[in-house]
Amino acid sequence: MAELVRHPAEAPELGSAMADVDVRRDIASVRLQLESLVAAEPPPNGLVAIYFGLFDAADEDGAEHLGYNVAGTDEYDVEAGCIAVSEESPWWPKGRYIASDTLEAIKRAELSAAKAGREKAREAIAYSGQLGAGMLVSRFASEGLFPSLRRVVGFDSGDLALLDE
């Protein structure tokens, strides 16, 4: 990672984007969204993991966002690092999309770096910034909501990280 961004001053977009984000309030907001979702569309028995997915998204006006959703699966191979989540998954709730100010700030930082022509900073923010923020928000917002299930955060295109066992 040191080759991508050597010093925080080399990625001012991230600090600027995060300056106005109250991460604790955002985690509480995501927690409320998850509690409402679980109450409205309870996960079925037989799940082995809850998956928090990150993906590139755009609104009707073409503005880019960091998409964030939750689903449950009965297929997760810890050793291979593979998880099967799709609309055929046992828990694919209609209300699966979650709003997070922290993740939106990370996306703003990525877009700011891109606009400034800072491709290495954009790459670092797009990967490690998104995954790290997704892990932070998902871990604390979902704590205790899915007992005995593994919680996984990842990009819908591939890489993922196990939050706990």
Long-range contacts (C-beta under 8 A, 24 or more apart in sequence): 1-124, 1-128, 3-120, 4-120, 4-121, 4-123, 4-124, 5-120, 5-121, 5-124, 10-121, 11-109, 11-113, 11-118, 11-121, 11-124, 11-125, 13-108, 13-109, 13-110, 13-112, 13-113, 13-116, 13-118, 13-121, 13-125, 14-106, 14-109, 14-121, 14-125, 14-129, 16-109, 16-112, 17-105, 17-106, 17-108, 17-109, 17-112, 18-102, 18-105, 18-106, 18-109, 20-105, 21-101, 21-102, 21-105, 22-101, 23-102, 23-136, 23-137, 25-101, 26-100, 26-101, 26-102, 26-137, 27-102, 27-136, 27-137, 27-140, 27-141, 28-141, 29-99, 29-100, 29-101, 30-98, 30-99, 30-100, 30-137, 30-138, 30-141, 31-140, 31-141, 31-142, 31-145, 33-98, 33-99, 34-70, 34-98, 34-141, 34-142, 34-145, 35-145, 36-95, 37-70, 37-93, 37-95, 37-96, 37-98, 38-145, 40-93, 40-95, 41-91, 41-93, 41-94, 41-95, 43-72, 43-90, 43-91, 43-146, 43-149, 44-72, 44-90, 44-91, 46-74, 46-90, 47-72, 47-73, 47-74, 47-90, 47-91, 47-149, 48-73, 48-74, 48-75, 48-76, 48-149, 48-150, 49-73, 49-76, 49-83, 49-149, 49-150, 49-151, 49-152, 50-91, 50-142, 50-146, 50-149, 50-150, 50-151, 50-152, 51-83, 51-85, 51-152, 51-153, 51-154, 51-160, 52-98, 52-134, 52-138, 52-142, 52-151, 52-152, 52-153, 52-154, 53-85, 53-153, 53-154, 53-155, 53-156, 54-103, 54-130, 54-131, 54-134, 54-153, 54-154, 54-155, 54-156, 55-155, 55-156, 55-157, 64-107, 64-111, 65-104, 65-107, 66-100, 66-103, 66-104, 66-106, 66-107, 66-130, 67-97, 68-97, 68-98, 68-99, 68-100, 68-103, 68-134, 69-96, 69-97, 69-98, 70-96, 70-98, 71-96, 72-146, 72-149, 76-150, 76-152, 78-150, 78-162, 78-165, 81-160, 83-152, 83-154, 83-160, 100-133, 100-137, 102-133, 102-136, 102-137, 103-130, 103-133, 103-134, 103-137, 105-133, 106-130, 106-133, 127-159, 130-155, 131-155, 131-159, 131-161, 135-161, 135-163, 138-163, 139-163, 139-164
